[in-house]
Amino acid sequence: MNTRDIIKRLWDEAGRGNLAIWDDETITVVPQDYPGETGGKRPVAILKPLLLVNKYDFLDFALADEELLTTIEEAIRAGGGRVTRD
């Protein structure tokens, strides 16, 4: 997975729910009250678009924010996922 691709997806999905990052590198939108498990599987991470990208006026600002990039990468790696920066 690529961190900046995840940020773009967070930006696009803001207001529609949270993003579940799965170990097979898929991303799905889940409701804000998602219990954290689907069919016995837990996602690697659940990212909340409104908390992560809503503070930016433009997508380019979010894509360039080192702290945001690091926060996302740490969350995914903490859950056992793999993520890279381009």
CORLIN-V598399 format. One record per residue. RES is the residue in three letters. PSI is psi in whole degrees, -180 to 180 (999 if undefined). Layout:
RES,PSI ; RES,PSI
//
This chain:
MET,150 ; ASN,130 ; THR,-45 ; ARG,-33 ; ASP,-37 ; ILE,-41 ; ILE,-42 ; LYS,-41 ; ARG,-42 ; LEU,-44 ; TRP,-46 ; ASP,-32 ; GLU,0 ; ALA,129 ; GLY,-9 ; ARG,-13 ; GLY,-168 ; ASN,167 ; LEU,128 ; ALA,127 ; ILE,123 ; TRP,160 ; ASP,-18 ; ASP,13 ; GLU,20 ; THR,158 ; ILE,130 ; THR,151 ; VAL,131 ; VAL,154 ; PRO,159 ; GLN,-26 ; ASP,24 ; TYR,131 ; PRO,-9 ; GLY,10 ; GLU,140 ; THR,121 ; GLY,36 ; GLY,0 ; LYS,138 ; ARG,140 ; PRO,160 ; VAL,-41 ; ALA,154 ; ILE,119 ; LEU,139 ; LYS,104 ; PRO,-43 ; LEU,-37 ; LEU,-33 ; LEU,-41 ; VAL,-8 ; ASN,-22 ; LYS,-9 ; TYR,137 ; ASP,-30 ; PHE,148 ; LEU,-40 ; ASP,-33 ; PHE,-42 ; ALA,-43 ; LEU,-25 ; ALA,-3 ; ASP,109 ; GLU,-40 ; GLU,-43 ; LEU,-46 ; LEU,-47 ; THR,-42 ; THR,-46 ; ILE,-46 ; GLU,-43 ; GLU,-40 ; ALA,-43 ; ILE,-43 ; ARG,-34 ; ALA,-29 ; GLY,2 ; GLY,8 ; GLY,170 ; ARG,140 ; VAL,145 ; THR,161 ; ARG,146 ; ASP,999
//
